[in-house]
Every structure is written in structure tokens, then in C-alpha cells.
């Protein structure tokens, strides 16, 4: 199943005026929690529409990012970063809230 945004997730975009050298990007989960993302993670989340496979996502992200991102890179970012944060659905397509799994 291709990656897709978790239920209720809203990608809010770049956090302007943050004071950071590289402004973080913001997403709000369905449970109301706000999450900071890097530009790369935000681009991967934007490409996760439930239709694109990792190769198609890599092509879109590479073009927007200005650097080559491989399908393996996409798979790693999806599985190691975005799913644990609750930004993307689990591999089986279910949405979950990461706070329970991260509170160990």
C-alpha cells in the first residue's frame, strides 16, 4: 500500500518568523498535536498521496528539493521518521497516534 497522510493530518507549511536558520515546517495531527518537520520530510509527506509508490515519490521530491532522493531514501524516511510521528498511516493503512508508542 503506497504511503499516505494519516487521517486528520494537516500540512501547514513553513513556519515563518521562527528565528531558526532554516525554518521548520509544521504539521498538525488529527489529535491536535503540532509537529515540526524538516523541509525534506515535509516534501515527502506532501508526495504521500496514497497513489504514488516510493519511486514516484522520489522523483517528485527530488525535483522539489533540488537534490536526488532515491526510492530507498523515501522508504527509510517513511518508515523511520514519518510513520512513527503519526504523519503517515501505518504500513497496513491504519492511522495511529505516535504519542503512545513514543512514551516508552
Residue pairs with C-beta under 8 A, 6 or more apart in sequence:
1 50
1 89
1 91
1 92
1 93
2 48
2 49
2 50
2 51
2 52
2 53
2 54
3 48
3 50
3 52
3 54
3 57
3 78
3 82
3 88
3 89
4 48
4 49
4 50
4 88
4 89
4 93
5 11
5 45
5 48
5 49
5 50
5 87
5 88
5 89
6 29
6 30
6 86
6 87
6 88
6 89
6 95
6 96
7 30
7 89
7 95
8 29
8 30
8 31
8 95
9 27
9 28
9 29
9 30
9 45
9 86
9 87
10 27
10 28
11 25
11 27
11 42
11 45
11 46
12 25
12 26
12 27
12 28
13 25
13 26
13 42
14 23
14 24
14 25
14 26
14 39
15 23
15 24
15 25
15 26
15 36
16 23
18 24
22 38
22 39
24 36
24 37
24 38
25 36
25 37
25 38
25 39
25 41
25 42
26 34
26 35
26 36
26 37
27 34
27 35
27 37
27 42
27 45
27 87
28 34
28 35
29 35
29 86
29 87
29 97
30 95
30 97
31 86
31 97
31 99
33 86
33 99
35 85
35 86
35 87
37 45
37 87
39 65
40 61
40 65
40 69
40 77
41 77
41 81
41 82
41 87
43 60
43 61
43 64
43 65
44 57
44 61
44 69
44 74
44 77
44 78
44 82
45 82
45 87
45 88
46 64
47 56
47 57
47 60
47 61
47 74
48 57
48 78
48 82
48 88
52 60
53 71
54 71
54 72
54 74
54 75
54 78
55 71
57 71
57 74
58 69
58 70
58 71
58 73
58 74
61 69
61 74
62 68
62 69
78 88
79 91
82 88
83 89
83 90
83 91
84 98
84 101
84 102
85 98
86 95
86 96
86 97
86 98
86 99
89 95
90 96
